[in-house]
Amino acid sequence: MPTIQQELSTTNGLGTVSPAQHYSTIVKFIKAVGREASNTTPTSVEIFSNGSQWYCQVRRGNKTTKPMGPYAKLQAERIQDARRMLIAKRGTANLVFE
């Protein structure tokens, strides 16, 4: 017979649940194509102004993402640096190009 300490230290018979790691074949294929495309085409993160408002966008070949902003110039420069680091780490597979 278990003691009260043993009962309190258990999770009442419930196991821990981990997130599902199942992907469909299509998702795996899209991720693989995205990684290939991001490695072969040069990518740049640009900032530009429209009057006094600054925007940040990613350019890969002839395609660009939707501009993020408006920001102050210093904010746009910080976002440009952050996006460069994320692209260097993860690639451009998760970005949506127009």
N, CA and C of each residue as an Amber inpcrd file, in Angstrom:
protein
   294
   0.8470000  -1.1730000   0.0000000   0.0000000   0.0000000   0.0000000
   0.8970000   1.2410000   0.0000000   0.6660000   2.1550000  -0.9390000
   1.5190000   3.3410000  -1.0080000   1.2280000   4.3190000   0.1220000
   2.2720000   5.0240000   0.5060000   2.1060000   6.0340000   1.5530000
   1.5840000   7.3240000   0.9300000   1.2110000   8.2580000   1.7750000
   0.6920000   9.5390000   1.2860000   1.7790000  10.2830000   0.5080000
   3.0280000  10.2170000   0.9680000   4.1290000  10.8720000   0.2560000
   4.2810000  10.3140000  -1.1500000   4.1700000   9.0020000  -1.2900000
   4.2870000   8.3820000  -2.6040000   3.1380000   8.8070000  -3.5040000
   1.9330000   8.9030000  -2.9380000   0.7860000   9.3200000  -3.7340000
   0.9210000  10.7690000  -4.1840000   1.4500000  11.6200000  -3.3150000
   1.6010000  13.0290000  -3.6730000   2.7000000  13.2360000  -4.7130000
   3.7160000  12.3770000  -4.7010000   4.8190000  12.5730000  -5.6290000
   4.5250000  12.0140000  -7.0190000   3.4630000  11.2460000  -7.1710000
   3.1070000  10.7300000  -8.4920000   2.1430000  11.6830000  -9.1660000
   1.9010000  11.4370000 -10.4220000   0.9670000  12.2830000 -11.1750000
  -0.3830000  11.6060000 -11.2990000  -0.7490000  10.8440000 -10.2860000
  -2.0350000  10.1380000 -10.2590000  -2.2180000   9.2290000 -11.4640000
  -1.1600000   8.6280000 -11.9100000  -1.2460000   7.6910000 -13.0080000
  -1.2770000   8.3250000 -14.3860000  -1.2350000   9.6450000 -14.4620000
  -1.2720000  10.3230000 -15.7570000   0.1570000  10.5480000 -16.2520000
   0.3870000  10.2150000 -17.4890000   1.6980000  10.4530000 -18.0780000
   1.7640000  11.8490000 -18.6700000   2.9570000  12.2960000 -18.9370000
   3.1020000  13.6070000 -19.5600000   2.7930000  13.4950000 -21.0500000
   2.2520000  14.5310000 -21.5860000   1.8600000  14.5380000 -22.9880000
   2.8260000  15.4210000 -23.7590000   3.3720000  14.8840000 -24.8360000
   4.2610000  15.6830000 -25.6760000   3.5000000  16.0800000 -26.9340000
   3.9200000  17.1730000 -27.5580000   3.2150000  17.6110000 -28.7690000
   3.4030000  16.6120000 -29.9040000   2.4210000  16.5300000 -30.7480000
   2.4800000  15.6020000 -31.8790000   3.5640000  16.0370000 -32.8490000
   4.2890000  15.1040000 -33.3860000   5.3710000  15.3960000 -34.3160000
   5.0950000  14.7950000 -35.6930000   3.8380000  14.6500000 -36.0370000
   3.4720000  14.0390000 -37.3030000   3.2340000  15.1110000 -38.3490000
   3.8580000  14.9540000 -39.4940000   3.6670000  15.8680000 -40.6110000
   3.2120000  15.0610000 -41.8050000   2.3740000  15.6650000 -42.6030000
   1.9630000  14.9760000 -43.8130000   3.1020000  15.0280000 -44.8190000
   3.0090000  14.2150000 -45.8440000   4.0240000  14.1770000 -46.8940000
   4.1060000  15.5220000 -47.6070000   2.9690000  16.1770000 -47.7890000
   2.9640000  17.4680000 -48.4790000   3.7340000  18.5040000 -47.6770000
   3.5360000  18.5400000 -46.3670000   4.2500000  19.5050000 -45.5280000
   5.7470000  19.2420000 -45.5780000   6.1420000  17.9840000 -45.5190000
   7.5700000  17.6550000 -45.6030000   8.1380000  18.0960000 -46.9450000
   7.3880000  17.8750000 -48.0310000   7.8430000  18.2630000 -49.3600000
   7.9810000  19.7810000 -49.4580000   7.0070000  20.5280000 -48.9520000
   7.0560000  21.9940000 -49.0040000   8.2430000  22.5120000 -48.2140000
   8.5010000  21.9310000 -47.0470000   9.6550000  22.3620000 -46.2620000
  10.9650000  22.0730000 -46.9970000  11.0590000  20.9140000 -47.6340000
  12.2800000  20.5720000 -48.3710000  12.4850000  21.5190000 -49.5450000
  11.4240000  21.8290000 -50.2870000  11.5360000  22.7600000 -51.4190000
  11.9030000  24.1410000 -50.9190000  11.3070000  24.5660000 -49.8130000
  11.6180000  25.8750000 -49.2450000  13.0730000  25.9850000 -48.8270000
  13.6220000  24.9250000 -48.2550000  15.0340000  24.9550000 -47.8580000
  15.9390000  25.0130000 -49.0820000  15.6090000  24.2590000 -50.1130000
  16.4170000  24.2800000 -51.3360000  16.3970000  25.6510000 -51.9810000
  15.2260000  26.2300000 -52.1280000  15.0990000  27.5300000 -52.7840000
  15.8140000  28.6070000 -51.9830000  15.7430000  28.5180000 -50.6570000
  16.3810000  29.5440000 -49.8460000  17.8970000  29.4410000 -49.8930000
  18.4290000  28.2870000 -50.2220000  19.8830000  28.1340000 -50.2820000
  20.4600000  28.5110000 -51.6430000  19.6610000  28.5080000 -52.6890000
  20.1960000  28.7540000 -54.0230000  20.0120000  30.1900000 -54.4920000
  19.0240000  30.9100000 -53.9700000  18.7460000  32.2610000 -54.4200000
  19.2490000  33.2560000 -53.3830000  19.9840000  34.2940000 -53.7970000
  20.4610000  35.2780000 -52.8240000  19.2960000  36.0310000 -52.1710000
  19.4320000  36.2780000 -50.8980000  18.3880000  36.9400000 -50.1180000
  18.9770000  38.1740000 -49.4510000  18.1990000  39.2660000 -49.4300000
  18.6380000  40.4720000 -48.7310000  17.4740000  41.0400000 -47.9330000
  17.8120000  41.7260000 -46.8620000  16.8230000  42.4120000 -46.0430000
  17.0560000  43.9000000 -46.2490000  16.0360000  44.5950000 -46.7370000
  16.1790000  45.9990000 -47.0970000  15.2740000  46.8690000 -46.2390000
  15.7210000  48.1020000 -46.0040000  14.8450000  49.0990000 -45.4160000
  14.7340000  50.2380000 -46.4200000  13.5810000  50.8720000 -46.4340000
  13.3790000  52.0170000 -47.3280000  12.4020000  52.9750000 -46.6770000
  12.4160000  54.2280000 -47.1520000  11.5460000  55.2260000 -46.5540000
  10.5070000  55.7000000 -47.5530000   9.3880000  56.1050000 -47.0020000
   8.3210000  56.7320000 -47.7610000   8.0020000  58.0090000 -46.9960000
   8.7240000  59.0610000 -47.3020000   8.6220000  60.2880000 -46.5030000
   9.3970000  60.1080000 -45.2200000   8.7230000  60.2490000 -44.0850000
   9.4000000  60.0990000 -42.7880000   9.1690000  58.7190000 -42.1820000
   8.4360000  57.8540000 -42.8840000   8.1520000  56.5140000 -42.3780000
   9.0710000  55.4990000 -43.0520000   9.5910000  54.5620000 -42.2590000
  10.5280000  53.5590000 -42.7560000   9.8710000  52.1830000 -42.7410000
  10.2410000  51.3610000 -43.7150000   9.6840000  50.0140000 -43.8670000
  10.8230000  49.0190000 -44.0500000  10.5620000  47.7630000 -43.7200000
  11.5420000  46.6860000 -43.8580000  10.9120000  45.5680000 -44.6770000
  11.6620000  45.0290000 -45.6440000  11.1700000  43.8990000 -46.4330000
  12.3320000  42.9940000 -46.8150000  11.9980000  41.7510000 -47.1200000
  12.9970000  40.7670000 -47.5340000  12.8560000  40.5690000 -49.0370000
  13.9890000  40.5510000 -49.7410000  13.9950000  40.3450000 -51.1790000
  14.7870000  39.0720000 -51.4870000  14.1730000  38.1930000 -52.2840000
  14.8460000  36.9790000 -52.7580000  14.6350000  36.9200000 -54.2580000
  15.6910000  37.1940000 -55.0020000  15.5740000  37.2670000 -56.4570000
  14.6800000  38.4290000 -56.8380000  13.6390000  38.1630000 -57.6310000
  12.6910000  39.1960000 -58.0370000  11.5060000  39.3060000 -57.1010000
  11.4200000  38.4560000 -56.0950000  10.2750000  38.4190000 -55.1940000
  10.5920000  39.1770000 -53.9120000   9.5700000  39.8180000 -53.3520000
   9.7220000  40.5170000 -52.0800000   8.5800000  40.1410000 -51.1540000
   8.8190000  40.3090000 -49.8600000   7.7540000  40.1140000 -48.8830000
   6.9710000  41.4120000 -48.7610000   5.8440000  41.3340000 -48.1070000
   5.0540000  42.5290000 -47.8340000   5.8640000  43.4070000 -46.8740000
   5.9660000  44.7100000 -47.1440000   6.7600000  45.5800000 -46.2550000
   6.1890000  45.6130000 -44.8420000   7.0780000  45.5710000 -43.8690000
   6.7030000  45.6930000 -42.4650000   6.9120000  47.1410000 -42.0590000
   6.0000000  47.7030000 -41.3470000   6.1680000  49.0790000 -40.8980000
   4.8390000  49.7780000 -40.8320000   4.8240000  51.0250000 -40.6380000
   5.9200000  51.9990000 -40.6370000   6.6610000  52.0410000 -39.2950000
   7.9200000  52.4010000 -39.3830000   8.7890000  52.5100000 -38.2190000
   9.5580000  53.8150000 -38.2770000  10.1870000  54.1330000 -37.1670000
  11.2160000  55.1670000 -37.1630000  12.4680000  54.5330000 -37.7620000
  13.4110000  55.3330000 -38.2170000  14.5910000  54.7920000 -38.8980000
  15.3700000  53.8260000 -38.0000000  15.5630000  54.1650000 -36.7420000
  16.3160000  53.3050000 -35.8250000  15.6000000  51.9670000 -35.6200000
  14.2760000  52.0010000 -35.4890000  13.5110000  50.7660000 -35.3440000
  13.6560000  49.8990000 -36.5960000  13.5770000  50.5070000 -37.7770000
  13.7070000  49.7570000 -39.0280000  15.0770000  49.0970000 -39.1280000
  16.1260000  49.7900000 -38.6900000  17.4770000  49.2140000 -38.7130000
  17.5840000  48.0310000 -37.7580000  16.9500000  48.1330000 -36.5950000
  16.9750000  47.0260000 -35.6290000  16.2210000  45.8130000 -36.1720000
  15.0730000  46.0610000 -36.7940000  14.3000000  44.9590000 -37.3680000
  15.0610000  44.3300000 -38.5210000  15.7580000  45.1370000 -39.3060000
  16.5800000  44.6240000 -40.4060000  17.6440000  43.6690000 -39.8590000
  18.3180000  44.0560000 -38.7980000  19.3400000  43.1910000 -38.1910000
  18.7240000  41.9080000 -37.6410000  17.5770000  42.0340000 -36.9720000
  16.9290000  40.8550000 -36.3960000  16.4910000  39.8890000 -37.5000000
  15.9310000  40.4040000 -38.5750000  15.4940000  39.5350000 -39.6710000
  16.6840000  38.8710000 -40.3490000  17.7850000  39.5860000 -40.4830000
  18.9990000  38.9770000 -41.0650000  19.4590000  37.7930000 -40.2210000
  19.4500000  37.9730000 -38.9060000  19.8790000  36.8830000 -38.0240000
  18.9220000  35.6910000 -38.1210000  17.6160000  35.9580000 -38.1670000
  16.6510000  34.8610000 -38.2810000  16.7900000  34.1280000 -39.6060000
  17.0260000  34.8600000 -40.6820000  17.2010000  34.2210000 -41.9890000
  18.4820000  33.3900000 -41.9990000  19.5380000  33.8930000 -41.3740000
  20.7830000  33.1270000 -41.3050000  20.5780000  31.8450000 -40.5000000
  19.7230000  31.9040000 -39.4900000  19.4910000  30.7420000 -38.6290000
  18.5120000  29.7560000 -39.2540000  17.3710000  30.2600000 -39.7860000
  16.2890000  29.3920000 -40.2470000  16.1360000  29.3080000 -41.7550000
  16.7130000  30.2480000 -42.4940000  16.4790000  30.2990000 -43.9350000
  15.2100000  31.0680000 -44.2420000  14.7740000  31.0240000 -45.4850000
  13.6060000  31.7980000 -45.8940000  12.4010000  30.9140000 -46.1560000
  12.4150000  29.6710000 -45.6740000  11.3200000  28.7410000 -45.9430000
   9.9960000  29.2250000 -45.3750000   9.9960000  29.9630000 -44.2350000
   8.7330000  30.3720000 -43.6290000   8.2470000  31.7260000 -44.1340000
   8.9820000  32.4100000 -44.9910000   8.5620000  33.7150000 -45.4650000
   7.5990000  33.5990000 -46.6340000   6.6610000  34.5320000 -46.7010000
   5.6880000  34.5520000 -47.7870000   6.0960000  35.6570000 -48.7490000
   6.4590000  35.2840000 -49.9480000   6.8570000  36.2450000 -50.9650000
   5.6890000  36.5290000 -51.8870000   5.5740000  37.7810000 -52.3180000
   4.4930000  38.1720000 -53.2290000   4.8880000  37.9250000 -54.6620000
